[in-house]
Amino acid sequence: EIESRRAQMADVLIFDVLLIRGGIRQPDMLYPPTDLHSLRRLLDVIDGSSYDSLKKDCLVYILLKWFQDGREATYAEERCIPPQFVSLADAYWHLDTGINVEKAVSILSDARLNRDYASKIMQALSLSEDPFPLIVKYVRTAKPPLMEPDDIDMYVLALANSSLWDAWQFQRTFPDSSDTRTRLLNKLLEWCLSRA
């Protein structure tokens, strides 16, 4: 399951990104663990990462969440992980697994949570069965910075799917001479022609 999802997400899960940010190289060689020995190795690498104890605890929390039996909640309580960190870890887990992605979008709308990894989140949302409403809800509620052209394109097409007027208004937020605006106009034109 994890390897399949990783392949769909350009070979990098959000959990992989978190490991890399903690100074852990080649996360795909460590995660997912295949047996007790590889799990111990992953836990040792997390323990030796550059993260503080709270972030290390959050990574372990995500690993425990895979059991889907509630043990992660006990761990969070024992380790005193603040609720906003638990929520963010839950959202990342939902996005990485593709399980209940709608819940991840709702969680990410919490203003207390950081706005990191917008591109990876958008990529995970795009894999959903009906991605467009999720993408629009995520961008409108979480208000992540859309910096990458692919993210901007994905958002304008998601808008067009629900309201061509909203998509048109969004592309107008870019200067007339901007390459982004030209690209978005072309995307919208292609979208309109594909619907005809």
Secondary structure, DSSP 8 states (H G I E B T S, - for coil): -HHHHHHHTTT--HHHHHHHHTT---HHHHSS--SHHHHHHHHHHHHTSSS-HHHHHHHHHHHHHTT-SSHHHHHHHHTT--HHHHHHHHHHHHHHHTSSHHHHHHHHT-TTS--TTHHHHHHHHHTSSSHHHHHHHHHHHH-----SHHHHHHHHHHHHHH-HHHHHHHHTTS-TT-HHHHHHHHHHHHHHHHH-
